[in-house]
Amino acid sequence: MKVASFTIDHDRLERGIFVSRRDSVGNEVVTTFDIRIKKPNTEPCMDTAAIHTLEHLMAVYLRGNDRWADRTIYVGPMGCRTGMYVIFKGDLNSEDIVDVMKDTFKYIMDFEGEIPATTSKECGNYLDHNLEYAKWECAKFYNEILMDIKKENLNYPD
């Protein structure tokens, strides 16, 4: 079986927001986005505690956002720890979610207080979080990519 994400040349892949796939679910389309925070095979991957915190805060922000709450299907880390997958209801393009990703990453960069859902009843690995490192990763991606996003940051390499 061919896995679409394994066909992308990760040696040429930049950081950015990419449409990973579109799937039909009944009469609806859902779009899976590759939010690539780290350049594969070049930068060190994210620390598990940081990406875990990023997952919690992205999910809270998107599911609480008036425009995106009902469209957010899934938020989760990539196994390689170089980014996040976000699935939205709708036939969307990368450009369609740039603003909400800017808002999401800004929310995390500015977040203060207790990380949501970090008790043993709410989380399967509740002790594995790092807010400061998650904020650092978000600030790096926000400042270096999202603030001046280019074509190569919105489309997979050919």
Summary of the structure (lengths in Angstrom):
residues: 158
radius of gyration: 15.2
end to end distance: 21.2
largest distance: 44.7
contacts: 437
relative contact order: 0.20
helix: 39%
strand: 20%
